Amino acid sequence: MTSTPQFNDVELFQQFCLRYVNKRVREYFHDIDDVSIDGLDIDNARQVARAVCLHKDNDPITLTTSRLIAFFIVLGDALDKNPVYSIPTITFQQERKFKPQIQLCFIEDPDDVEPGYSPVAGEISFRLAHESTTTLTNAELVNYGQKVKTNFGSRGGFVWRKGKTMCSYSDWDRGYQLQLLCRDKSEGKRVIEQVLDIQGHTPDWKKMNVSENEEPAAAYPTVPAQETILGKSRRMARKRPIASVKFQYAIVHIHGVRNPIVLYDRTKTKRNPLVI
């Protein structure tokens, strides 16, 4: 008769991490090979992250816990701690067909975040109006990814200076309906030029509009008001905060493809980017 190994609670927990959590970690970093600590490339963020998250048989319980935090909290962003209103991709695609969409994602550097607030984020998206689900090719996506890398990924990442001025640019025939909160009009033009250049387009400035509030400090206060909700005083969300957000990655949404495709990832934390 085979005897069953006897574990205490700590050993049982660590065995669980070795067997099941490590499987999740390896799946997430499937593009990264096993590398010893001595052979780590410290500039390869995904390689380092994989080594940090993988549990080892001789780990003390404190390190086991730290590895879990690194994988599920840091990489998983607390399992999407910022709630979103959304519907499943399949449901959305059943109800609506759309042109391929490129999305650029930005976020404020951690060192710049005001205490007590979440990092300011930014997104810019546009459609590939001349393409469809069936005409778009992998080669074209790589070209777009290379352009994104050049325009937004170089020199430490493109910085979009967000503010209270609304700069819009509308050119439906080319897939643009941009609404950008910027520090001023010149910043809006600078960002628009970089975005349009991804498709090799030159801005037609008569299609740009700028909107400014007469009393921006009162309309969009730096410190938002607090309201009593369910008997508790709660701070309301900031409106049009002034912040510099840095480019992180670009993805493309294609009708019929369930998950977004990563064109380029400056942070090197996303799986399978088309452009390195």
N, C-alpha and C positions, 0 to 999 in steps of 0.2 A: 504494500500500500504506500502510495506517495504521500509524504507529509506536506501539509500546507505551511508555507513560510509564515512566521509570526512577526507582525509589525506593531510598533506602537503608533500613535496618531501622527507623530512627526514623520516617521519613516513611510507610513502609508501615503501621506500627503506628497512626500517627495517622489515616491514611486509613481503616483498619479501624474505628477508633472513630467517625469522622465518619459512615461509611456504615452500620455495623451496630449499634454501641452506641447511637448517637443514636436509631435506630429504636426500640430497647427503651425508651429514656428517654421518647420522645414517646408511646409506647403506654401507659406507666405513668402519665404525666401528661396523658392525652388530654383531660381536662376543663379544662386550663389553656392559655390562649392565649399566643402569643409576646409577650413584653414586654421592652423594652430595659432595661438596667441602671438607667438614670435613672428609668424608670417603675415600678420594682419597689415593691410594697407590702410593706414589711419585716415587717408583722404577718401577712401571708398565708404561712404556712409552706410550703404546697405550691408556691406561685409562686416563692418563694425557692429551694426545693430543686430545682425544675426548672431554674432558671437556673444553679445551681451544678453540676448534673450534665451539662448539655448541652456537648458538645465543640465548639470553634470552630477554624476553619482556621488561625488564627495563634497557637494555644496553644503555649507551650513544653512540652517533654516532661514537666517536673515538674508542670505544671498538668493535663496530660492524665492523668497517673497519679493526681493528687489527685481529679479528677472521677470516675475509676473507683472509687476508694476510697469516695467519698461515696455513689455509687449502689449498689454491690454490698455494701459493708461496713456503712455506716451505715444506709441505708434498708433494705437486705436483711438487716441484722443478721448479717453474715458468712455469708450463705446458710444461715440457721437454725443458727447455731453451737451452740445448745443442742439436743442431739439429743433426739428424742421417739420414744416407741413409738407407732406409729399404723398404720392401714390406710387404703387409698384410700377417699375418700368414696363412690364408686360401689359398692365392695364392701360397705361398711358398710350402705348404704341397701338393697342387695339382700337383706341378711340380717335387717334389723330396720326396722320402721316405728315412728315416734315422733311425739309431739306437738311442735309448734313450741317451740323452746327459746331463751330470751334469755340471753346470756352477757355479763357485765360484767368487764372486764379492768383490772387495776391493776398498777402497778410502782413500785418504790422510786426516788426522785429520785437521779440520778447523784451529786450532792454528798453524799448521805447514805450511800452504799454503803461498807461497811467495806473497807479495802484487802485485796486478795487474795481477795475474794468476789464472786460475781455478784449483781446486784440481786435483792432479794426480790420475787417476783411474787405476785399473788393473783387468783383467779377466783371469781365468784359466778354461778351459773346457776339458772334455774327454768323450768318448763314453763308454757305457756299451755294449761292443762288444759281450758278450755272451747272451744278452737279445734282445727281440724284443717287438714290441708294445703289442703283445698278451700274452707274457710269463711273463712280469714284473708284480709284485704284490705290493699291498699297504704295506704289511709287509716288503718286501725287501726295499722299499723306506724309510720306517721308520728306518730300520737298517742303510741305507746310511746316513740318516739325523742325527742319533745318532753318527755315526763315524765322520761326519763333525763337529758336536758340540764339540766332544772330541778333534779333531785335530786342529780345527780352531776357535772355539768359546770360549774356556776356557782362563783363565788368561788375561781377557780384550781384547781378540781378537788376532789372529795370525798376525804378522807383516811381510810383504814381503818387503825386502829392494831392491827396484828397482834401476837399474843403466844402464850403457852403454854396459855391457857384455851380449851377446846373448848365453843363455844356452838352447839347444834343446834336447828333448828326444823323440825318435820314436820307438814305438812298436805297429804297426798296429793291430796285432792279439789280443792285449789286449785293444785297443781303445785309445792309447796315440799318440798324435802328438803335444807335448808341445813345445812352443817357449817362453821362459821366459827371459825378460830383468832383469838382476840382478847386484848387486854391484860387485860380483866376482864369481868365480866358486864354492867356498864352499857354498855361499848363494844359488846358483842354485841347488846344490845337496840337501841342507836342504829342500827347497821348494818341489822338486821332490819327496823326501822321504815321506813327509806329504801327498801329493796328491795321490801317489800310494797306501798308506796305507788305504785310504778310501775303496778300493776294496780288501784289504788284500794282496796286491802285494809288492814284494821286488824289488828294482831297479836292472837292469842289466846294469852296468855302461859302457859296451862297446856300448850301444845304446845311450849314451849321447855324444853330441858334443858341444864344446865351441868356440865361434867366438868373437874375439876382434879386433877393429880397431887400426891401427898403430898410428893414431893421433886422439883419441876420442874427445879431447877438441876442435879441429878444425872441425871435422866431425859433432859433436853434441854439439854446443856451449850452455853454460848455459843460456846466453841471446841471443835469436834468432834475426836474421836480420829483418830489416823492408824493405818493398817494397811499391812502389807507385802503387795503384790499383784504377782505376776510379778517378784519381786525388787526392786520399787520401793516406797518409802514413799509412800503416797497418803493425802491428807486425805479423810475421809468427809464426806458431805453433812450440812449442818446440819439439825437437827430443830427445828421450831417456833421459828425465829429471831424475835427481837423487832425489829420494824421498822414504819415508817409507809409504807404504799403508797398511791399516788395514782391516782385513776381516770384511765384513758386513753381507752377507747372501748367501745362496746357493739355486739354483733352478734347476729343471729338465725339459727338453723339451722332450715331447713324441709325436711321429707322431700320428695324430688322435685326440690329445687333443689340443684345440685351445690356451689356456692360459698356461704359465709355472706354474708348481706346486712348491710351496715354501717348500723346505726340512727343512731348519732351518734359522731363522732370528735373528742374535745377537742384532740388533737394536730395535727389537720388534715393528716395524712400518708396516710390511707386514701382509696381511690378511691370515688367515688359514694356518700357518706353520704346517707341519706334526709333527715336534719335537719342544717342547717348551723349 
